[in-house]
Amino acid sequence: MTEAIAKRKTGAADHWRERIAEQQRSGSSIKQFCKDRGFSEYSFYAWRRRLRKPEPVQFALVDRRPGPEPAGEACLELILAGGERLRIAAGADAVTVRTVLEALRA
């Protein structure tokens, strides 16, 4: 998959995640919500179903060597059941963090 196609796919998924969340916040029925915004219920349900399925991890790099502590940066550290530590630096890319966490759950 080329980079441009991957960006479009991610952009569309993010767009539909927001639409689905907006519908849930609105309190409107899905039928009325879709009608008011000019898109089909079929598209809404198809995207909702698609976004519920976890996407397979295509690549994940795990560096097990201890690294230097980030100087002066706030970070989040997760200690996993096996004792491994996962440090997430401030400003980490949300998509990358989500991908890593999904890979660890598998």
Distance bins in CASP14 RR format, pairs under 12 A and 6 or more apart:
PFRMAT RR
TARGET T0000
AUTHOR 0000-0000-0000
RMODE 2
METHOD distances of the structure
MODEL  1
1 7 0 0 0 0 0 1 0 0 0 0 0
1 8 0 0 0 0 0 1 0 0 0 0 0
1 9 1 0 0 1 0 0 0 0 0 0 0
1 10 0 0 0 0 0 1 0 0 0 0 0
1 55 0 0 0 0 0 1 0 0 0 0 0
1 58 0 0 0 0 1 0 0 0 0 0 0
2 8 0 0 0 0 1 0 0 0 0 0 0
2 9 0 0 0 0 0 1 0 0 0 0 0
3 9 0 0 0 0 0 1 0 0 0 0 0
3 10 0 0 0 0 0 1 0 0 0 0 0
4 10 0 0 0 0 0 1 0 0 0 0 0
4 11 0 0 0 0 0 1 0 0 0 0 0
5 11 0 0 0 0 0 1 0 0 0 0 0
5 12 0 0 0 0 0 1 0 0 0 0 0
6 12 0 0 0 0 0 1 0 0 0 0 0
6 13 0 0 0 0 0 1 0 0 0 0 0
6 55 0 0 0 0 0 1 0 0 0 0 0
6 58 0 0 0 0 0 1 0 0 0 0 0
6 95 0 0 0 0 0 1 0 0 0 0 0
7 13 0 0 0 0 0 1 0 0 0 0 0
7 14 0 0 0 0 0 1 0 0 0 0 0
7 95 0 0 0 0 0 1 0 0 0 0 0
8 14 0 0 0 0 0 1 0 0 0 0 0
8 15 0 0 0 0 0 1 0 0 0 0 0
9 15 0 0 0 0 0 1 0 0 0 0 0
9 16 0 0 0 0 0 1 0 0 0 0 0
9 47 0 0 0 0 0 1 0 0 0 0 0
9 50 0 0 0 0 0 1 0 0 0 0 0
9 51 0 0 0 0 0 1 0 0 0 0 0
9 55 0 0 0 0 1 0 0 0 0 0 0
9 95 0 0 0 0 0 1 0 0 0 0 0
10 16 0 0 0 0 0 1 0 0 0 0 0
10 17 0 0 0 0 0 1 0 0 0 0 0
10 51 0 0 0 0 0 1 0 0 0 0 0
10 55 0 0 0 0 0 1 0 0 0 0 0
10 93 0 0 0 0 0 1 0 0 0 0 0
10 94 0 0 0 0 0 1 0 0 0 0 0
10 95 1 0 0 1 0 0 0 0 0 0 0
10 98 0 0 0 0 0 1 0 0 0 0 0
10 99 0 0 0 0 0 1 0 0 0 0 0
11 17 0 0 0 0 1 0 0 0 0 0 0
11 18 0 0 0 0 0 1 0 0 0 0 0
11 47 0 0 0 0 0 1 0 0 0 0 0
11 95 0 0 0 0 0 1 0 0 0 0 0
12 18 0 0 0 0 0 1 0 0 0 0 0
12 19 0 0 0 0 0 1 0 0 0 0 0
12 43 0 0 0 0 0 1 0 0 0 0 0
12 46 0 0 0 0 0 1 0 0 0 0 0
12 47 0 0 0 0 1 0 0 0 0 0 0
12 50 0 0 0 0 1 0 0 0 0 0 0
12 51 0 0 0 0 0 1 0 0 0 0 0
13 19 0 0 0 0 0 1 0 0 0 0 0
13 20 0 0 0 0 0 1 0 0 0 0 0
13 47 1 0 0 1 0 0 0 0 0 0 0
13 48 0 0 0 0 0 1 0 0 0 0 0
13 50 1 0 0 1 0 0 0 0 0 0 0
13 51 1 0 0 1 0 0 0 0 0 0 0
13 52 0 0 0 0 0 1 0 0 0 0 0
13 53 0 0 0 0 0 1 0 0 0 0 0
13 55 0 0 0 0 1 0 0 0 0 0 0
13 95 0 0 0 0 0 1 0 0 0 0 0
13 98 0 0 0 0 0 1 0 0 0 0 0
14 20 0 0 0 0 0 1 0 0 0 0 0
14 21 0 0 0 0 0 1 0 0 0 0 0
14 47 0 0 0 0 0 1 0 0 0 0 0
14 51 0 0 0 0 1 0 0 0 0 0 0
14 94 0 0 0 0 0 1 0 0 0 0 0
14 95 0 0 0 0 1 0 0 0 0 0 0
14 98 0 0 0 0 0 1 0 0 0 0 0
15 21 0 0 0 0 0 1 0 0 0 0 0
15 22 0 0 0 0 0 1 0 0 0 0 0
15 37 0 0 0 0 0 1 0 0 0 0 0
15 39 0 0 0 0 0 1 0 0 0 0 0
15 43 0 0 0 0 0 1 0 0 0 0 0
15 44 0 0 0 0 0 1 0 0 0 0 0
15 47 0 0 0 0 1 0 0 0 0 0 0
15 51 0 0 0 0 0 1 0 0 0 0 0
16 22 0 0 0 0 0 1 0 0 0 0 0
16 23 0 0 0 0 0 1 0 0 0 0 0
16 34 0 0 0 0 0 1 0 0 0 0 0
16 37 0 0 0 0 0 1 0 0 0 0 0
16 39 0 0 0 0 1 0 0 0 0 0 0
16 43 0 0 0 0 1 0 0 0 0 0 0
16 44 0 0 0 0 1 0 0 0 0 0 0
16 45 0 0 0 0 0 1 0 0 0 0 0
16 46 0 0 0 0 1 0 0 0 0 0 0
16 47 1 1 0 0 0 0 0 0 0 0 0
16 48 1 0 0 1 0 0 0 0 0 0 0
16 49 0 0 0 0 0 1 0 0 0 0 0
16 50 0 0 0 0 1 0 0 0 0 0 0
16 51 1 0 0 1 0 0 0 0 0 0 0
16 52 0 0 0 0 0 1 0 0 0 0 0
17 23 0 0 0 0 0 1 0 0 0 0 0
17 24 0 0 0 0 0 1 0 0 0 0 0
17 44 0 0 0 0 0 1 0 0 0 0 0
17 47 0 0 0 0 1 0 0 0 0 0 0
17 48 0 0 0 0 1 0 0 0 0 0 0
17 50 0 0 0 0 0 1 0 0 0 0 0
17 51 1 0 0 1 0 0 0 0 0 0 0
17 52 0 0 0 0 0 1 0 0 0 0 0
17 94 0 0 0 0 0 1 0 0 0 0 0
17 95 0 0 0 0 0 1 0 0 0 0 0
17 98 0 0 0 0 0 1 0 0 0 0 0
18 24 0 0 0 0 0 1 0 0 0 0 0
18 25 0 0 0 0 0 1 0 0 0 0 0
18 37 0 0 0 0 0 1 0 0 0 0 0
18 47 0 0 0 0 0 1 0 0 0 0 0
18 51 0 0 0 0 0 1 0 0 0 0 0
19 25 0 0 0 0 0 1 0 0 0 0 0
19 26 0 0 0 0 0 1 0 0 0 0 0
19 30 0 0 0 0 0 1 0 0 0 0 0
19 33 0 0 0 0 1 0 0 0 0 0 0
19 34 0 0 0 0 1 0 0 0 0 0 0
19 36 0 0 0 0 0 1 0 0 0 0 0
19 37 1 0 0 1 0 0 0 0 0 0 0
19 38 0 0 0 0 0 1 0 0 0 0 0
19 39 0 0 0 0 1 0 0 0 0 0 0
19 43 0 0 0 0 1 0 0 0 0 0 0
19 44 1 0 0 1 0 0 0 0 0 0 0
19 45 0 0 0 0 0 1 0 0 0 0 0
19 46 0 0 0 0 0 1 0 0 0 0 0
19 47 1 0 0 1 0 0 0 0 0 0 0
19 48 0 0 0 0 1 0 0 0 0 0 0
19 51 0 0 0 0 0 1 0 0 0 0 0
20 26 0 0 0 0 0 1 0 0 0 0 0
20 30 0 0 0 0 1 0 0 0 0 0 0
20 33 0 0 0 0 1 0 0 0 0 0 0
20 34 0 0 0 0 0 1 0 0 0 0 0
20 37 0 0 0 0 0 1 0 0 0 0 0
20 39 0 0 0 0 0 1 0 0 0 0 0
20 43 0 0 0 0 0 1 0 0 0 0 0
20 44 1 0 0 1 0 0 0 0 0 0 0
20 45 0 0 0 0 1 0 0 0 0 0 0
20 46 0 0 0 0 0 1 0 0 0 0 0
20 47 1 0 0 1 0 0 0 0 0 0 0
20 48 1 0 1 0 0 0 0 0 0 0 0
20 49 0 0 0 0 0 1 0 0 0 0 0
20 50 0 0 0 0 0 1 0 0 0 0 0
20 51 1 0 0 1 0 0 0 0 0 0 0
20 52 0 0 0 0 1 0 0 0 0 0 0
21 27 0 0 0 0 0 1 0 0 0 0 0
21 33 0 0 0 0 0 1 0 0 0 0 0
21 47 0 0 0 0 0 1 0 0 0 0 0
21 48 0 0 0 0 0 1 0 0 0 0 0
21 51 0 0 0 0 0 1 0 0 0 0 0
22 28 0 0 0 0 1 0 0 0 0 0 0
22 30 0 0 0 0 0 1 0 0 0 0 0
22 33 1 0 0 1 0 0 0 0 0 0 0
22 34 0 0 0 0 0 1 0 0 0 0 0
22 36 0 0 0 0 0 1 0 0 0 0 0
22 37 0 0 0 0 1 0 0 0 0 0 0
22 44 0 0 0 0 0 1 0 0 0 0 0
23 29 0 0 0 0 1 0 0 0 0 0 0
23 30 1 0 0 1 0 0 0 0 0 0 0
23 31 0 0 0 0 0 1 0 0 0 0 0
23 32 0 0 0 0 1 0 0 0 0 0 0
23 33 1 0 1 0 0 0 0 0 0 0 0
23 34 0 0 0 0 1 0 0 0 0 0 0
23 35 0 0 0 0 0 1 0 0 0 0 0
23 36 0 0 0 0 1 0 0 0 0 0 0
23 37 0 0 0 0 1 0 0 0 0 0 0
23 39 0 0 0 0 0 1 0 0 0 0 0
23 41 0 0 0 0 0 1 0 0 0 0 0
23 44 1 0 0 1 0 0 0 0 0 0 0
23 45 0 0 0 0 0 1 0 0 0 0 0
23 47 0 0 0 0 0 1 0 0 0 0 0
23 48 0 0 0 0 1 0 0 0 0 0 0
24 30 0 0 0 0 1 0 0 0 0 0 0
24 33 0 0 0 0 1 0 0 0 0 0 0
24 44 0 0 0 0 0 1 0 0 0 0 0
24 48 0 0 0 0 0 1 0 0 0 0 0
25 33 0 0 0 0 0 1 0 0 0 0 0
26 32 0 0 0 0 1 0 0 0 0 0 0
26 33 1 0 1 0 0 0 0 0 0 0 0
26 34 0 0 0 0 0 1 0 0 0 0 0
26 36 0 0 0 0 1 0 0 0 0 0 0
26 37 0 0 0 0 0 1 0 0 0 0 0
27 33 0 0 0 0 1 0 0 0 0 0 0
27 36 0 0 0 0 0 1 0 0 0 0 0
28 34 0 0 0 0 1 0 0 0 0 0 0
28 35 0 0 0 0 1 0 0 0 0 0 0
28 36 1 0 0 1 0 0 0 0 0 0 0
28 37 0 0 0 0 1 0 0 0 0 0 0
28 44 0 0 0 0 0 1 0 0 0 0 0
29 35 0 0 0 0 1 0 0 0 0 0 0
29 36 0 0 0 0 0 1 0 0 0 0 0
29 41 0 0 0 0 1 0 0 0 0 0 0
29 44 0 0 0 0 0 1 0 0 0 0 0
30 36 0 0 0 0 0 1 0 0 0 0 0
30 37 0 0 0 0 0 1 0 0 0 0 0
30 39 0 0 0 0 0 1 0 0 0 0 0
30 40 0 0 0 0 0 1 0 0 0 0 0
30 41 1 0 0 1 0 0 0 0 0 0 0
30 42 0 0 0 0 0 1 0 0 0 0 0
30 43 0 0 0 0 0 1 0 0 0 0 0
30 44 1 0 1 0 0 0 0 0 0 0 0
30 45 1 0 0 1 0 0 0 0 0 0 0
30 47 0 0 0 0 0 1 0 0 0 0 0
30 48 0 0 0 0 1 0 0 0 0 0 0
31 37 0 0 0 0 0 1 0 0 0 0 0
31 38 0 0 0 0 0 1 0 0 0 0 0
31 39 0 0 0 0 0 1 0 0 0 0 0
31 40 0 0 0 0 0 1 0 0 0 0 0
31 41 1 0 1 0 0 0 0 0 0 0 0
31 42 0 0 0 0 0 1 0 0 0 0 0
31 44 0 0 0 0 1 0 0 0 0 0 0
31 45 0 0 0 0 0 1 0 0 0 0 0
32 38 0 0 0 0 0 1 0 0 0 0 0
32 41 0 0 0 0 1 0 0 0 0 0 0
32 44 0 0 0 0 0 1 0 0 0 0 0
33 39 0 0 0 0 1 0 0 0 0 0 0
33 40 0 0 0 0 0 1 0 0 0 0 0
33 41 0 0 0 0 1 0 0 0 0 0 0
33 43 0 0 0 0 0 1 0 0 0 0 0
33 44 1 0 0 1 0 0 0 0 0 0 0
33 45 0 0 0 0 0 1 0 0 0 0 0
33 48 0 0 0 0 0 1 0 0 0 0 0
34 40 1 0 0 1 0 0 0 0 0 0 0
34 41 1 0 1 0 0 0 0 0 0 0 0
34 42 0 0 0 0 1 0 0 0 0 0 0
34 43 1 0 0 1 0 0 0 0 0 0 0
34 44 1 0 1 0 0 0 0 0 0 0 0
34 45 0 0 0 0 1 0 0 0 0 0 0
34 46 0 0 0 0 0 1 0 0 0 0 0
34 47 0 0 0 0 0 1 0 0 0 0 0
34 48 0 0 0 0 0 1 0 0 0 0 0
35 41 0 0 0 0 1 0 0 0 0 0 0
35 44 0 0 0 0 0 1 0 0 0 0 0
36 44 0 0 0 0 0 1 0 0 0 0 0
37 43 0 0 0 0 0 1 0 0 0 0 0
37 44 0 0 0 0 1 0 0 0 0 0 0
38 44 0 0 0 0 0 1 0 0 0 0 0
39 45 0 0 0 0 0 1 0 0 0 0 0
39 46 0 0 0 0 0 1 0 0 0 0 0
39 47 0 0 0 0 1 0 0 0 0 0 0
40 46 0 0 0 0 1 0 0 0 0 0 0
40 47 0 0 0 0 0 1 0 0 0 0 0
41 47 0 0 0 0 0 1 0 0 0 0 0
41 48 0 0 0 0 0 1 0 0 0 0 0
42 48 0 0 0 0 0 1 0 0 0 0 0
42 49 0 0 0 0 0 1 0 0 0 0 0
43 49 0 0 0 0 0 1 0 0 0 0 0
43 50 0 0 0 0 0 1 0 0 0 0 0
44 50 0 0 0 0 0 1 0 0 0 0 0
44 51 0 0 0 0 0 1 0 0 0 0 0
45 51 0 0 0 0 0 1 0 0 0 0 0
45 52 0 0 0 0 0 1 0 0 0 0 0
46 52 0 0 0 0 0 1 0 0 0 0 0
46 53 0 0 0 0 0 1 0 0 0 0 0
47 53 0 0 0 0 0 1 0 0 0 0 0
53 102 0 0 0 0 0 1 0 0 0 0 0
54 98 0 0 0 0 0 1 0 0 0 0 0
54 99 0 0 0 0 0 1 0 0 0 0 0
54 101 0 0 0 0 0 1 0 0 0 0 0
54 102 1 0 0 1 0 0 0 0 0 0 0
54 103 0 0 0 0 0 1 0 0 0 0 0
54 105 0 0 0 0 1 0 0 0 0 0 0
54 106 0 0 0 0 1 0 0 0 0 0 0
55 95 0 0 0 0 0 1 0 0 0 0 0
55 98 0 0 0 0 1 0 0 0 0 0 0
55 99 0 0 0 0 1 0 0 0 0 0 0
55 102 1 0 0 1 0 0 0 0 0 0 0
55 103 0 0 0 0 0 1 0 0 0 0 0
55 106 0 0 0 0 0 1 0 0 0 0 0
56 99 0 0 0 0 0 1 0 0 0 0 0
56 102 0 0 0 0 1 0 0 0 0 0 0
56 103 0 0 0 0 1 0 0 0 0 0 0
56 106 0 0 0 0 1 0 0 0 0 0 0
57 96 0 0 0 0 0 1 0 0 0 0 0
57 98 0 0 0 0 0 1 0 0 0 0 0
57 99 1 0 0 1 0 0 0 0 0 0 0
57 100 0 0 0 0 1 0 0 0 0 0 0
57 101 0 0 0 0 0 1 0 0 0 0 0
57 102 1 0 0 1 0 0 0 0 0 0 0
57 103 1 0 1 0 0 0 0 0 0 0 0
57 104 0 0 0 0 1 0 0 0 0 0 0
57 105 0 0 0 0 1 0 0 0 0 0 0
57 106 1 0 0 1 0 0 0 0 0 0 0
58 99 0 0 0 0 1 0 0 0 0 0 0
58 102 0 0 0 0 0 1 0 0 0 0 0
58 103 0 0 0 0 1 0 0 0 0 0 0
59 96 0 0 0 0 0 1 0 0 0 0 0
59 99 0 0 0 0 1 0 0 0 0 0 0
59 100 0 0 0 0 0 1 0 0 0 0 0
59 103 0 0 0 0 1 0 0 0 0 0 0
60 86 0 0 0 0 0 1 0 0 0 0 0
60 96 0 0 0 0 1 0 0 0 0 0 0
60 97 0 0 0 0 0 1 0 0 0 0 0
60 98 0 0 0 0 0 1 0 0 0 0 0
60 99 1 0 0 1 0 0 0 0 0 0 0
60 100 1 0 0 1 0 0 0 0 0 0 0
60 101 0 0 0 0 0 1 0 0 0 0 0
60 102 0 0 0 0 1 0 0 0 0 0 0
60 103 1 0 1 0 0 0 0 0 0 0 0
60 104 0 0 0 0 1 0 0 0 0 0 0
60 105 0 0 0 0 0 1 0 0 0 0 0
60 106 0 0 0 0 1 0 0 0 0 0 0
61 96 0 0 0 0 0 1 0 0 0 0 0
61 99 0 0 0 0 0 1 0 0 0 0 0
61 100 0 0 0 0 1 0 0 0 0 0 0
61 103 0 0 0 0 0 1 0 0 0 0 0
62 80 0 0 0 0 0 1 0 0 0 0 0
62 84 0 0 0 0 1 0 0 0 0 0 0
62 85 0 0 0 0 0 1 0 0 0 0 0
62 86 0 0 0 0 1 0 0 0 0 0 0
62 99 0 0 0 0 0 1 0 0 0 0 0
62 100 0 0 0 0 1 0 0 0 0 0 0
62 103 0 0 0 0 1 0 0 0 0 0 0
62 104 0 0 0 0 1 0 0 0 0 0 0
63 84 0 0 0 0 0 1 0 0 0 0 0
63 85 0 0 0 0 0 1 0 0 0 0 0
63 86 0 0 0 0 0 1 0 0 0 0 0
63 87 0 0 0 0 0 1 0 0 0 0 0
63 100 0 0 0 0 0 1 0 0 0 0 0
64 80 0 0 0 0 0 1 0 0 0 0 0
64 83 0 0 0 0 0 1 0 0 0 0 0
64 84 1 0 0 1 0 0 0 0 0 0 0
64 85 0 0 0 0 0 1 0 0 0 0 0
64 86 0 0 0 0 0 1 0 0 0 0 0
65 85 0 0 0 0 0 1 0 0 0 0 0
66 84 0 0 0 0 0 1 0 0 0 0 0
66 85 0 0 0 0 1 0 0 0 0 0 0
66 87 0 0 0 0 0 1 0 0 0 0 0
67 85 0 0 0 0 0 1 0 0 0 0 0
67 87 0 0 0 0 1 0 0 0 0 0 0
67 89 0 0 0 0 0 1 0 0 0 0 0
68 75 0 0 0 0 0 1 0 0 0 0 0
68 87 0 0 0 0 0 1 0 0 0 0 0
68 89 0 0 0 0 0 1 0 0 0 0 0
69 75 0 0 0 0 1 0 0 0 0 0 0
69 77 0 0 0 0 0 1 0 0 0 0 0
69 85 0 0 0 0 0 1 0 0 0 0 0
69 87 0 0 0 0 1 0 0 0 0 0 0
69 89 0 0 0 0 0 1 0 0 0 0 0
70 76 0 0 0 0 0 1 0 0 0 0 0
70 77 0 0 0 0 0 1 0 0 0 0 0
70 87 1 0 0 1 0 0 0 0 0 0 0
70 88 0 0 0 0 0 1 0 0 0 0 0
70 89 1 0 1 0 0 0 0 0 0 0 0
70 90 1 0 0 1 0 0 0 0 0 0 0
70 91 0 0 0 0 0 1 0 0 0 0 0
70 92 0 0 0 0 0 1 0 0 0 0 0
71 89 0 0 0 0 0 1 0 0 0 0 0
71 90 0 0 0 0 0 1 0 0 0 0 0
72 89 0 0 0 0 0 1 0 0 0 0 0
72 90 0 0 0 0 1 0 0 0 0 0 0
73 87 0 0 0 0 1 0 0 0 0 0 0
73 88 0 0 0 0 0 1 0 0 0 0 0
73 89 1 0 1 0 0 0 0 0 0 0 0
73 90 1 0 1 0 0 0 0 0 0 0 0
73 91 0 0 0 0 1 0 0 0 0 0 0
73 92 0 0 0 0 0 1 0 0 0 0 0
74 87 0 0 0 0 0 1 0 0 0 0 0
74 88 0 0 0 0 0 1 0 0 0 0 0
74 89 0 0 0 0 1 0 0 0 0 0 0
74 90 1 0 1 0 0 0 0 0 0 0 0
74 91 0 0 0 0 1 0 0 0 0 0 0
74 92 0 0 0 0 0 1 0 0 0 0 0
75 85 0 0 0 0 0 1 0 0 0 0 0
75 86 0 0 0 0 0 1 0 0 0 0 0
75 87 1 0 1 0 0 0 0 0 0 0 0
75 88 1 0 0 1 0 0 0 0 0 0 0
75 89 1 0 1 0 0 0 0 0 0 0 0
75 90 1 0 1 0 0 0 0 0 0 0 0
75 91 0 0 0 0 1 0 0 0 0 0 0
75 92 0 0 0 0 1 0 0 0 0 0 0
75 97 0 0 0 0 0 1 0 0 0 0 0
76 85 0 0 0 0 0 1 0 0 0 0 0
76 86 0 0 0 0 1 0 0 0 0 0 0
76 87 1 0 0 1 0 0 0 0 0 0 0
76 88 1 0 1 0 0 0 0 0 0 0 0
76 89 0 0 0 0 1 0 0 0 0 0 0
76 90 0 0 0 0 1 0 0 0 0 0 0
76 91 0 0 0 0 0 1 0 0 0 0 0
76 92 0 0 0 0 1 0 0 0 0 0 0
76 97 0 0 0 0 1 0 0 0 0 0 0
76 101 0 0 0 0 0 1 0 0 0 0 0
77 83 0 0 0 0 0 1 0 0 0 0 0
77 84 0 0 0 0 0 1 0 0 0 0 0
77 85 1 0 1 0 0 0 0 0 0 0 0
77 86 1 0 0 1 0 0 0 0 0 0 0
77 87 1 0 1 0 0 0 0 0 0 0 0
77 88 1 0 0 1 0 0 0 0 0 0 0
77 89 0 0 0 0 0 1 0 0 0 0 0
77 90 0 0 0 0 0 1 0 0 0 0 0
78 84 0 0 0 0 1 0 0 0 0 0 0
78 85 1 0 0 1 0 0 0 0 0 0 0
78 86 1 0 1 0 0 0 0 0 0 0 0
78 87 1 0 0 1 0 0 0 0 0 0 0
78 88 1 0 0 1 0 0 0 0 0 0 0
78 97 0 0 0 0 0 1 0 0 0 0 0
78 100 0 0 0 0 1 0 0 0 0 0 0
78 101 0 0 0 0 1 0 0 0 0 0 0
78 104 0 0 0 0 1 0 0 0 0 0 0
79 85 1 0 1 0 0 0 0 0 0 0 0
79 86 1 0 0 1 0 0 0 0 0 0 0
79 87 0 0 0 0 0 1 0 0 0 0 0
80 86 1 0 0 1 0 0 0 0 0 0 0
80 87 0 0 0 0 0 1 0 0 0 0 0
80 100 0 0 0 0 0 1 0 0 0 0 0
80 101 0 0 0 0 0 1 0 0 0 0 0
80 103 0 0 0 0 0 1 0 0 0 0 0
80 104 1 0 0 1 0 0 0 0 0 0 0
80 105 0 0 0 0 0 1 0 0 0 0 0
81 104 0 0 0 0 1 0 0 0 0 0 0
81 105 0 0 0 0 0 1 0 0 0 0 0
82 104 0 0 0 0 0 1 0 0 0 0 0
84 100 0 0 0 0 0 1 0 0 0 0 0
84 104 0 0 0 0 1 0 0 0 0 0 0
86 92 0 0 0 0 0 1 0 0 0 0 0
86 96 0 0 0 0 0 1 0 0 0 0 0
86 97 0 0 0 0 1 0 0 0 0 0 0
86 100 1 0 0 1 0 0 0 0 0 0 0
86 101 0 0 0 0 1 0 0 0 0 0 0
86 103 0 0 0 0 0 1 0 0 0 0 0
86 104 1 0 0 1 0 0 0 0 0 0 0
87 97 0 0 0 0 0 1 0 0 0 0 0
87 100 0 0 0 0 0 1 0 0 0 0 0
88 94 0 0 0 0 0 1 0 0 0 0 0
88 96 0 0 0 0 1 0 0 0 0 0 0
88 97 1 0 1 0 0 0 0 0 0 0 0
88 98 0 0 0 0 0 1 0 0 0 0 0
88 100 0 0 0 0 1 0 0 0 0 0 0
88 101 0 0 0 0 1 0 0 0 0 0 0
89 96 0 0 0 0 0 1 0 0 0 0 0
89 97 0 0 0 0 1 0 0 0 0 0 0
90 97 0 0 0 0 0 1 0 0 0 0 0
91 97 0 0 0 0 1 0 0 0 0 0 0
92 98 0 0 0 0 0 1 0 0 0 0 0
92 99 0 0 0 0 0 1 0 0 0 0 0
92 100 0 0 0 0 1 0 0 0 0 0 0
92 101 0 0 0 0 0 1 0 0 0 0 0
93 99 0 0 0 0 1 0 0 0 0 0 0
93 100 0 0 0 0 0 1 0 0 0 0 0
94 100 0 0 0 0 0 1 0 0 0 0 0
94 101 0 0 0 0 0 1 0 0 0 0 0
95 101 0 0 0 0 0 1 0 0 0 0 0
95 102 0 0 0 0 0 1 0 0 0 0 0
96 102 0 0 0 0 0 1 0 0 0 0 0
96 103 0 0 0 0 0 1 0 0 0 0 0
97 103 0 0 0 0 0 1 0 0 0 0 0
97 104 0 0 0 0 0 1 0 0 0 0 0
98 104 0 0 0 0 0 1 0 0 0 0 0
98 105 0 0 0 0 0 1 0 0 0 0 0
99 105 0 0 0 0 0 1 0 0 0 0 0
99 106 0 0 0 0 0 1 0 0 0 0 0
100 106 0 0 0 0 0 1 0 0 0 0 0
END
